[in-house]
Amino acid sequence: METIILKIILCSGIVLGLYYLFLAKEKTLTFNRFYLLLGLIFSYSIPFVTIETKEIVKNKPVLLIEQEIPQQILQNSTTMQAETFDYTQLLQIIYFVISGILIAKMLYSILKIKTLKGRKIIYQNRNVILLKKEITPFSFLNTIYLSEKYFKDQKIDERIFLHEEIHVKQKHSFDVLLIEVVKAFSWFNPFIYFYKNVMITNHEFLADEEVIIKMKTLKTIRN
């Protein structure tokens, strides 16, 4: 098991390292997104792949020697085994407790979003929740959440709406949910936290890029 954990950490480190070396500064944002998604799957599947090799075993003469093991040695061995603490079991308990806490935290965050109380409207065929309290605009799954101050004269600030609409359209929430689940079960992997930040940053760049393109198109049409 320890070998698999080390392989997972190594693979995710390599995938992330290659991203920083060759893709982080490139404008291939859509490619970057799928590279990170496939890289995540690769990092957590390859370590479980084993290649069996057949070894030719030559028959060698076996010399059998009967020897009686002193009773005192057997008793001492049994006593030592009984007194030895099972650290493996303790580590398993720690692992599942931390994973359980992270899963509970993720579910609580989702529940908190879903129970946000606000005015629901359909704006340009998108579900929008208008909240009285001040929040930074965000989207989750197929819904956009923003403060009422961005909704004036039956219109939402164009740039903000387009930005969040792109997150919804490109289903960025599923990427985030995936990385959160992976993080919950592999919290021991130091690279997974950098991986999450890289994915979210790439989502923001993707949305900004699409907003610029759409705003230019709208400006051309209006002129």
C-alpha positions in Angstrom: 0.0 0.0 0.0 2.8 2.4 0.8 4.3 1.8 -2.6 1.0 2.7 -4.3 0.8 6.0 -2.2 4.3 6.9 -3.2 3.5 6.2 -6.9 0.3 8.4 -6.7 2.3 11.3 -5.2 5.1 10.8 -7.8 2.7 10.6 -10.8 0.7 13.7 -9.7 4.0 15.6 -9.1 5.2 14.7 -12.6 1.9 15.7 -14.2 1.9 19.0 -12.4 5.6 19.6 -13.1 5.1 19.1 -16.8 2.1 21.6 -16.7 4.2 24.3 -15.1 7.1 23.7 -17.5 5.2 23.6 -20.8 1.6 24.7 -20.4 1.2 27.2 -17.6 2.3 30.2 -19.7 0.6 29.0 -22.9 -2.8 30.2 -24.1 -4.0 26.7 -24.9 -6.6 27.0 -22.0 -9.0 24.4 -23.3 -6.2 21.9 -23.9 -4.8 22.7 -20.4 -8.1 21.9 -18.8 -8.4 18.5 -20.3 -4.6 17.8 -19.7 -5.2 18.5 -16.0 -8.3 16.3 -15.9 -6.7 13.4 -17.8 -3.5 13.9 -15.8 -5.5 13.5 -12.6 -7.1 10.2 -13.8 -3.6 9.0 -14.9 -2.0 9.8 -11.6 -4.6 7.8 -9.6 -4.9 4.8 -12.0 -1.4 4.0 -13.2 -0.1 3.2 -9.7 -2.6 0.3 -9.5 -1.5 -1.2 -12.8 0.9 -4.2 -12.3 2.8 -6.0 -14.9 3.3 -9.7 -14.2 6.6 -11.2 -15.1 7.2 -14.9 -15.1 10.4 -16.1 -13.4 11.8 -19.5 -14.3 12.5 -21.4 -11.1 15.1 -24.2 -11.2 14.5 -27.2 -9.0 17.1 -27.4 -6.3 17.6 -30.2 -3.8 16.0 -29.4 -0.5 17.7 -30.4 2.7 15.2 -31.0 5.5 16.5 -30.7 9.0 14.2 -31.5 11.9 14.9 -29.3 14.8 12.8 -28.8 17.9 12.2 -25.2 18.8 12.6 -24.6 22.6 9.3 -23.9 24.3 10.7 -20.8 26.0 11.4 -19.2 22.6 7.9 -19.8 21.5 6.5 -18.3 24.6 8.7 -15.2 24.3 7.7 -14.8 20.7 4.0 -15.0 21.5 4.4 -12.4 24.3 6.3 -10.0 22.0 3.5 -10.2 19.4 0.9 -9.5 22.0 2.7 -6.5 23.3 3.5 -5.1 19.8 1.1 -2.2 19.0 -0.6 -2.3 15.6 0.4 1.0 14.0 -1.1 0.0 10.7 -4.5 -0.1 12.2 -4.0 3.3 13.9 -2.9 4.8 10.6 -6.0 3.4 8.9 -8.3 4.9 11.5 -6.5 8.3 11.1 -6.9 8.1 7.3 -10.6 7.4 7.4 -11.4 10.0 10.1 -9.7 12.8 8.1 -11.3 11.6 4.8 -14.7 11.5 6.6 -14.2 15.0 7.9 -13.3 16.3 4.4 -16.2 14.6 2.7 -18.6 16.0 5.4 -17.1 19.5 4.9 -17.6 19.2 1.1 -21.3 18.1 1.5 -21.9 20.9 4.0 -20.6 23.5 1.5 -22.9 22.1 -1.2 -25.8 22.1 1.2 -25.0 25.7 2.2 -25.1 26.8 -1.4 -28.3 25.0 -2.2 -30.1 26.5 0.8 -29.1 30.1 -0.1 -32.3 32.1 0.0 -32.9 34.7 -2.7 -35.1 35.7 -5.6 -34.9 33.2 -8.4 -35.2 34.5 -12.0 -34.6 33.1 -15.4 -32.2 35.4 -17.3 -31.2 34.6 -20.8 -32.3 31.0 -20.3 -30.1 30.7 -17.2 -31.1 30.1 -13.6 -30.1 33.1 -11.5 -30.4 33.5 -7.7 -30.4 37.2 -6.6 -29.3 37.6 -3.0 -29.9 40.5 -0.7 -26.5 40.1 1.1 -23.2 41.2 -0.4 -21.4 38.3 -2.1 -18.9 37.8 -4.8 -20.7 36.5 -7.9 -20.2 32.7 -8.4 -21.9 29.8 -10.1 -22.5 26.2 -9.1 -23.7 23.5 -11.5 -26.4 25.2 -13.6 -27.2 28.2 -11.3 -25.6 31.7 -11.1 -25.6 33.4 -7.7 -25.1 37.2 -7.3 -26.1 40.2 -5.2 -29.2 42.2 -6.2 -27.0 45.2 -6.7 -25.9 43.7 -10.0 -29.5 43.5 -11.2 -30.6 46.9 -12.3 -33.5 47.9 -14.7 -34.2 44.2 -15.2 -30.6 43.7 -16.5 -27.5 42.1 -15.0 -24.1 43.6 -15.5 -23.0 42.1 -18.8 -19.4 41.2 -18.1 -20.3 39.5 -14.8 -23.2 37.5 -16.3 -21.1 36.4 -19.3 -18.3 35.3 -17.0 -20.5 33.2 -14.8 -22.5 31.9 -17.7 -19.3 30.5 -19.3 -18.5 28.6 -16.0 -22.0 27.1 -16.2 -21.9 26.3 -19.9 -18.4 24.7 -19.7 -19.5 22.8 -16.5 -16.5 23.9 -14.5 -18.3 22.9 -11.3 -17.8 19.2 -12.2 -14.1 19.7 -12.3 -14.1 21.3 -8.9 -16.3 18.5 -7.4 -14.0 15.9 -8.9 -10.8 17.4 -7.4 -12.6 17.9 -4.0 -13.5 14.2 -3.9 -10.0 13.1 -4.9 -8.6 15.5 -2.3 -10.8 14.0 0.4 -9.5 10.5 -0.2 -5.8 11.5 -0.9 -5.3 14.4 1.5 -1.8 12.9 2.2 -0.8 14.0 -1.4 0.9 17.4 -1.1 0.5 18.0 -4.9 -3.3 17.7 -4.9 -3.7 21.2 -3.2 -1.6 22.8 -5.9 -3.5 20.8 -8.5 -6.8 22.3 -7.3 -5.5 25.9 -7.4 -4.2 25.3 -10.9 -7.5 23.9 -12.2 -9.5 26.8 -10.7 -7.1 29.4 -12.1 -7.4 27.8 -15.5 -11.2 28.0 -15.2 -11.0 31.8 -14.5 -8.7 32.3 -17.5 -11.1 30.3 -19.7 -14.1 32.4 -18.6 -12.1 35.7 -19.1 -11.0 34.7 -22.5 -14.6 33.9 -23.6 -15.9 37.2 -22.1 -13.3 39.2 -24.1 -14.3 37.4 -27.4 -18.0 37.8 -26.8 -17.7 41.5 -25.7 -15.8 42.2 -28.9 -18.5 40.4 -31.0 -21.3 42.3 -29.3 -19.4 45.6 -29.8 -19.1 44.8 -33.5 -22.8 44.0 -33.8 -23.9 47.1 -32.0 -21.6 49.3 -34.1 
